[in-house]
């Protein structure tokens, strides 16, 4: 037990007990929720691909773990610990209902075969972020192969135009997941969620950001490779996940980016460029999805950078999100007033 490590977020009331060195970057292959009534499914066991126990996630930690253990744990909810925690590489993906600005870097909820547990919808500049393996056969209690009754006509039509079965399955799984999560947030059956398009900020046409008909909760969906990311917030939000591209993709887009980004990528050794482009692209797409402009105005703006941390973008909080090896993900949230002042102070301290 000498190597036991515990991290704790008091705001989320979530703890993670490691049975390996967090710096080992172990990947969670299987998560098994423990669901006896007395713990309300709040304890989850994480195993690697060889079936070895990596760690135990404990939600509602104050009622389940001794106080001395929480007091001695490494804190994830304090500004002075966030940089230290990021250095470990593996970030525990606590399945909480929503995350504050500092926490959302550390926590991504996992949508699986069962119905998701959703708390109150995010308020202020909190964000709820979820990830889904789009190769799954069941999403949130619904079979992907039997999704026609859940998806709307537009989603079914687009799925039907996808010729490759794998692409069609991933698309359907992602949109089924979106409806499940939106329905849970809105108190609706997934079939009853009505989706619309906002007006395009560039031309005014009806092809801007996807939205819930009638307004209210903001959301964003992105899928790449075998993953889909979902983000929900009370303010405009954009999320993006990108599978690491090949060297050819770097060459194709290199000179379409912001001049400073082109220079950054060019300065890297060729093997480092695909990973840097994935980081850059996920950040840029998150911003463009949040504004609703998409790629209509090109790839140069906004400047987001390819370094380990994203560059500041005026009017937005831009953060990298945890992602498996071979992927990069990012989240953009609109800020105003007090939130803008708080973010400016944070950057001044950084």
Secondary structure, DSSP 8 states (H G I E B T S, - for coil): -TT-EEEEETTTTEEEEESS-GGG-----EEEEE--GGGTT-EEEEE-TTS-EEEEEEESGGGTS-HHHHHHSEESSSHHHHHHHHTTS-------S-B-TTGGGT--EEE-SS-----S---TT-EEEEEEETT-SEETTEEGGGGGGTS-HHHHHHHHH--SHHHHHHHHHHHHHHHHHHHHHHTS-GGG--EEE---TTT--S-SSEEETTS-SEEEEEEETTEEEEEEESS-EEEEEEE---HHHHHHHGGGS-HHHHHHHHHS-HHHHHHHHHHHHHHHHHHHHHHT-TTTT-SS-S---SSSS---BTTEEEEEE---TTEEEEEEEE--HHHHHHHHHHHHH-
